[in-house]
Amino acid sequence: MSKLPAWVTEYAQTLAEAPAWLNSQRQQALERFAAEGWPTTKQENWHHTSLAFLEQAAYQRPVSVDAAAQVKALQHAEAGYWLVFVDGKYASQLSQLDNVPAGVTLGALAAHLNDADLEQFYGAADAGTSVSALNLALAEDGAYVHVAKGVMLEQPVHMVFMNTASQGASFPRNVVRVEAGAAATVVEHHVSVSDDVASLNNVVTQAFVAADANLTHLKFQQENTQALHLADISVTQEKASRFESHSLSFGAKLARHNIRTTFLGERCETLFNGLYYVDGKRHVDHNTVIDHAVPNCISHEYYRGILTDMARGVFSGRIVVGKGADGTDAIQRSDSLLLSKLARSDARPELEIYADDVKCAHGATVGQLDEESLFYLRSRGLSEEEARNLLIYAFAASSLERIRNDALRARATASISALLPGGLALVEE
């Protein structure tokens, strides 16, 4: 344990007493983090994203400030059920859980630690990095979503994570269970209470999608430009289930998104859809894995990034088609648009195929605005600025169109349009 940072040891010592099984998991996770430490660029999956600076950083348990105004602004936008967490802890007074239908359980994960079956889900399907191990060691709370067999949850479940304390570290851990034949939409919002909060947010979301179930997960990462966001989304899918992941990364000084799904039964479908915008010296990294462990499953994966100033975007996607997984249909694509000469994009799409009868394709592009398209738009009467803005917005719009929920698509459109040059004017038109 000698390699544990002092602040991690102190943080662990302040955790409330937990069930024996959780104490055991926490101890094992602490030992793993002590042995491995923060990921370095020597590790293949972290080659383009360095966390070495965290070796010298120190964080603390947050002392929260009032976040009611910011939460209220979010909740006013659209209908749904709202689970609000301030610096990683459930805030019942800010949450809205009126008229939750029968067969649906929504609440704080901490309130379900003594549930008979939670142990098998809590530490399962972990992405396997030392960062997620640190989350397992220090997590106190998070969202718990359980949709019973055959229940179709019509309104989205919003999980809001508000960071308020500078140099504060929060470790939310979420468990989402969608039983056979059920359907749900879950939205993660990650925001900062102000622009001067330099926080660390290490979050893990685990989802279990049963046979014939349908889960849509949409994530808005909109923390301020001093925040660090390290996240894992781990999913398991049983036969004939469908999972959609929409990752919208518009904030944070550094954001790392690990997203993984594993097919446990035939006829599964998944969509990974990502859109990110980075400016200044900000850095965003998406690392994805889709495990086609069984035959006759479909995965479509599309990520788009818009980069300007001296920003950097990274995409590393891996599709594994296991032995005997015939009938696999997999598409993977990454496209990056550079708006400045100093912006940088790194893309590494990968296919590992151990089956014969498959249909797989992958590709990546990195480039600037198309000069012929600019010329065409200017010949139609648009100024150079108007033409550029329209092409940038159109590049983002193809990702937004994959969000099927109208209200959530509108929120996503407004969020990216506020960042793009001329974007708000285009939306209003």
N, C-alpha and C positions, 0 to 999 in steps of 0.2 A: 504493500500500500504506500510505500515511500514515494512513489512517483505521482501520487495524487496532488494536484494543486491545493494549496492551503484553503482556498475559498471553497473548493468542492467538498473537502473534508468538513469544514464548518457548516456548509449548507446541509450536508447529509445528517449531521448531528442534530439539526433542528427539526427534522421531519417527525411528524406525529407517529405514534405507535401504529403499526399496521398488522393485518393478519400474518400468521407465520409464513404462509406460502409467498406473500409479497415481500416480507423481510428477506427471505432467502433469495428471491429474484433480484432484489436491490443489491444485496451483498455481492452476488455473482457479477452483476453489471458493473459495480464499482471496481471489482478486481480486474475485470476486463479493460475498463478505461485506464486504470492504473498501469496495466501492462502495455497497452497500445498507444495511449495518449491521443492527441488530436491528429487527424489524418494529415499526411504530408504529400507533396507532389511526387514523391517516390512511389506512391501507390498508384496503380494504373487508373483506377476510377477517380482519382483526385489529381490527375496529372496537370490539369489546367486551372485548378483552384487551390490556392494555398491557405491553410488555416494556421500556419506557423506563428503568426503574430499573436494568436490566442495563448501561446505558451507563456507570454509575458503579461497577459491581461488578468484582471481580477474582477469578479462580480460578486453580488450580494443578494440576499433575499430582499425583494422589493418592498419598499414602504409606499403603498399606493396613495395616489391623490384622486380627487373626484373626477370621474370620467363620464358623468351622467349626460352632459350636453352632447358629447361626441356620439355616445351610444344612441341617444334619442334621434339624432340626425340620421343615423343609419336605419333605425327602425321605422322611421317615417316614410322611407322610400317605397316599401312594398310589403304585402301581406306575408304571413308565415308564422312559424314558431321560433322564438328567439332565446337562445341560451348564451348568456353573456359572462365572460371571464375577464377579470381585471388582474393583470400580472399573474395569470395562471390560476387564479382562484375564482370559484363560482360566485357570481353576484346575483343573488335571487331577487333583490330589489330592482335590478335593471333588466331582468329577464321577463319575457312574456310567453306564458304557456297556457293561454286560455283555450278551452274547447279542444283539447287534445283527444282525438278519437280513441275508442276502445281498441285494444290490441297494440297500442303504441306507447312506449315508455321513453320519456325524454327527461334528462336531468343531469346532475353532476355525477361523474364517475366515482368520486369519493364516497358518495352515498350508497354505492352498490358493491363496495369491496367485500362485503360478507355474503353476497349472492353465491349460491351453491355452485353455479356453473361459470362464474367469471374467470376463475383461475385459468381455464383452458383457452380463454381468449386474450387475456390481459397481456401476456408476454409473447403470444404467438405471432407468426407471420412478420416478425421483425425484419427490417431491411438488412441487419447484420453489420452495420458500421459501428465504430466506437462512439460516434456522435449519438446514434440511437440508443446505444448502451448507456450513455450518460443520461439520456432522457429517462430510461427505465429506472436508473438508480435514484434520480432526484424528483421524478414526477409525483405530485400530490393530488392533482385533480385534472379534470378535462371533461369532455362531453360524453354522455352515454346515450346512444340512440338504438332502440330495439323495435323493429316493426314485425309484428307477428305474421304467421302464415296467412297468405291470401289477402292481406290488408293493403289497399292502395292509398297511400298518403298523398293527398292532393296538393297540400301547401308545402312549400320548402321548409326545411329545418335550418335555421341560420345559427351558426356557432361563431360568436364574436369574441376575438381575443384582443384586448386593449392593453397596450404596454404604457405605463405611466412613469416608471422610475428610472432615472439615469443610472447606468451601471448596474441595473437590476437584471437578473436572469430569471426567466420563467420556463417551465418544462411541462406544458400541457400534453396529456396523453388521451386520445379519443378512441372510443370503441363504437363501431357502427355495425349492427347486425340486421340484415334483411332476410327474413325467413322465406321459405319456398313460396313462389307465386306472388310475393309481395313487391311493392314498388315504392321508392322514396327518392327525393332530391335533397341533398345536404350541401350547404354553402358554408365555407370557411371564410371569415373576414379577419385579416390581420392588419391592425392599424395602430398608430402611435397617438398618444393624447396631445402631443405638441411636437414642434420641429426640433427641439433641443434635447430630446430623450435618446440617449445612447444605450440601447438595451440589447440583450441577447435573448432571442426567442428560439428555443429548441423544441420543436413540436413533432409528435408522432401520431398519425391517424391510421388505425387499423380497421379494415372493412372486411366483412364476411358476407358474401352474396350467395345465398342458397339456390337450389335448383329452380329454374324458371323465374327467378327474381330479377328485378331491374333496379339498379342504383346509379344515380347521376351525382357526381361530386364536382362541385365548382369552387375554385379557390381564388379569392382576391387577396393578393399580397401587396399591401399599400402602406407599409411602414415608412417612417421617415428616412432621410438619406444618411443618418448616423447609425441606424439599427443594423443588427446582424440577424439573419433569418436562416436557420438550419432545419430542414423539414424532411420527414419521411412519410410516404403514403404507401402502405402495404395492403394488398388485396388478395383474397382467394375467391375463386369463382367455381361453383359447382355446375353441373350439366345444364345446358341451355339457358344460362344466365347472361345478363348483359350489364356491362359496367362502362360508364363514361367518365373520363377525367378531363376537366377544363382547368388548366393552370394559367392564371393571369397574373404575371409578376411585373408590377409597375413601381415598386419602391425598394427600400433598404440599400444600405451601402454595399452589402454582400448578401446574396440570396442563393442558397443551394437547395434544390428540390430533387429528392430521390423518389421516384414513383415506380412501383412494381406491381404486376398482377401475375397470378399463377392459375392456369386452367386445370381444374381437377376432374372435369367431366367433358364429354363431347358437346359440340354445338354451342360452345360459349362464344360470345362476341365482346370486343372491347374497343373503345375509341379513346386514344390519348390525343388531346388537342391543347396546344399551348400557344400563348402570345405574350411576349415580353417587350418592354421598352426600357432602355438604359441610357442615361446621359451622364455628364460630368465624368467622374472616374469610377462610377458604380460598376458592379460585377454581378452577373446572374448566371447560374449554372443549372441546367436540367440534365439529370442522369436517370435514364429509364431502362427498365427490363420487362419484357413480356415473355413469359415462359409457356410456350406451347408444349405442354407435357403430354397431351393426349390428342387424338385425331380430330379432324373436321371442325376446327375452330377458326374464327376470323378476328384479326386485329388490324386496325387502321390507326396510323400515328402521324400527326402533322404538328410541327412546331415552327413558329415564325417569330423572328426577332427584329426589332428596329433599334439601331444603335447610332449614337451621335457623340460628339465631343471626343473624349478619350475613354469611352466606356468599352466594356468587354462582355461578350456573350458566349456561352459555352453550351453545346448540346452533345451529349454522348448517349446514344440509344442502342440497346442490344436486344435483338429478337432471337430467342433460342427455340429451335424446332427439334424436339426430342426424337429419339429413335422410335419408329412406329407411328409418329404423329402425321400420318398421311392425310391428305385433304386439307392441309393448312393453307389459309389465305392470309398473307401478311403484307402490309404496305407500310413503309416508313419513309418520312420525308422531313427534311429540315431546310428552311429558307431564311436567309438573313439579309437585311437591307441596311447598308452602311450609308449614313448621311454626312460623314466627315472622313477625312483622310486618316485620322488617328484612331478612329474606332476599329475594334478588332472582334472578329468572330471565329470561333473554332468549332468545327463539327466533325463528329466521328460516328457515323451510322454503321452498325454491325449486324451481320446475319450469321448465325451458327446453325447449320442445317444438317441433321443426322437422319432425315427421312428422304424418300425418293419422290413420291407423288405429291408435290407441293407447288404453290404459286406464291412466290415471294419477290418483292422488289424494294429497293431502297435507293435514296439519293439525297444530295445536299447541294445547295447553291449559296454563294456569298457574292453579293454585288451591289452596285449602285443603281440609281434610277435609270431606266431605259431611255436613251437619248431619242430613239425613234418615237416612242410614246409621248415624250415631252414635245417633240416637234409637231406631232399630230394634234395634240391638244392646243398648242399655241396657234396652229393654223386655223383652229375653230374659234379663235377670238379670246382665248384665255391668256392672261399675263403669265410670265415665267413662274412667278411665285404661286399663282393660282394653280397652274398645271402641276408643279411639284407637290403642292399640298394635296391635290386630288389623288395623285398616284400613291403618295404615302398612305393616305386614308384607305384607298382601295386595297393596298397590300395587307393592311390590318383587317379589313372587313371580311376577307375570306375566312379568317379564323373565327370571327364573331358569328358568322352565319351558321356555324355548327352548333351553337348553343340554342337548343330547341325551345326553352322556356322564354316567352316574350319579355317578361319583366326582368329576368336576369340578363337576357341579351341586351336590353335597353340600358341596364346599369353598367354592363361591361362596355358598351359603346360610349356612354357618357364618360366613363373613367379614362379610357384611352384617348378619347377625343380631346379631353382637357389637357393632355400632354403633347399631342401632335401639333405641329405648326398649322394653324388654320383649321384644326379639326372641329372645334365647336361651331364655327361658321358653316362648315359643310353639313354637320348634323342638323342644324337649324333650318338649312335650306331643304 
